[in-house]
């Protein structure tokens, strides 16, 4: 066995966000640019992170990659940053959408955060016949997406969309998502075949192609919704196994198996 002192040092990958303060901003990022943070972000870096003038943070906006910046002035109300050098180029997310029936507040936060970590490019709440939640706060959903992107080293940010009725969305599918294959997580499917189904789609050339994963509410899909989805030629039904999952668990499990075989894992 090789001695530790002779072992090569382990370096974290460039996308690893461990130990780094990262902030999502709306402004364009380029060398020499200067920007002033809003009250909340200024409070975060000054009072929460205890950072002062001369400290460095990483910035990204979902378009221009990741940039290193230095704090020029540190006020809890309006900290100013000077953008220095780009640390990473823009890296687009896998073209996988998550369409899910929203659940109660805390679990909805969980779905938004974990779906972002999994690499979903669009997070779309949908109202089904059996969806209990009737309203989703778009600002809260977006805030969870941004926070997860900051913490997990992403330079692209998923699009958090407003909730829409599932049947209305599917009726417009050919218009809004032409060529995007639907993976319909159907609880009535015989368990045990998910891997075979996804590997078949991989052989058919769907790996890396535009996909949408559809996950229903805790009460399951209504028969008419199941029939509507199964009637489409661009839809493949998928089982998530023999055990009953909470809706939030099912959403993340579906993204995991899809990312492993048809995504960029």
Beta strands, then each sheet from edge to edge (+ up, - down):
strand 1: 22-24
strand 2: 34-36
strand 3: 56-60
strand 4: 66-73
strand 5: 80-88
strand 6: 96-100
strand 7: 122-127
strand 8: 159-165
strand 9: 181-185
strand 10: 211-215
strand 11: 235-238
sheet 1: 1+ 3+ 4- 5+ 2-
sheet 2: 8+ 7+ 6+ 10+ 9+ 11+
end
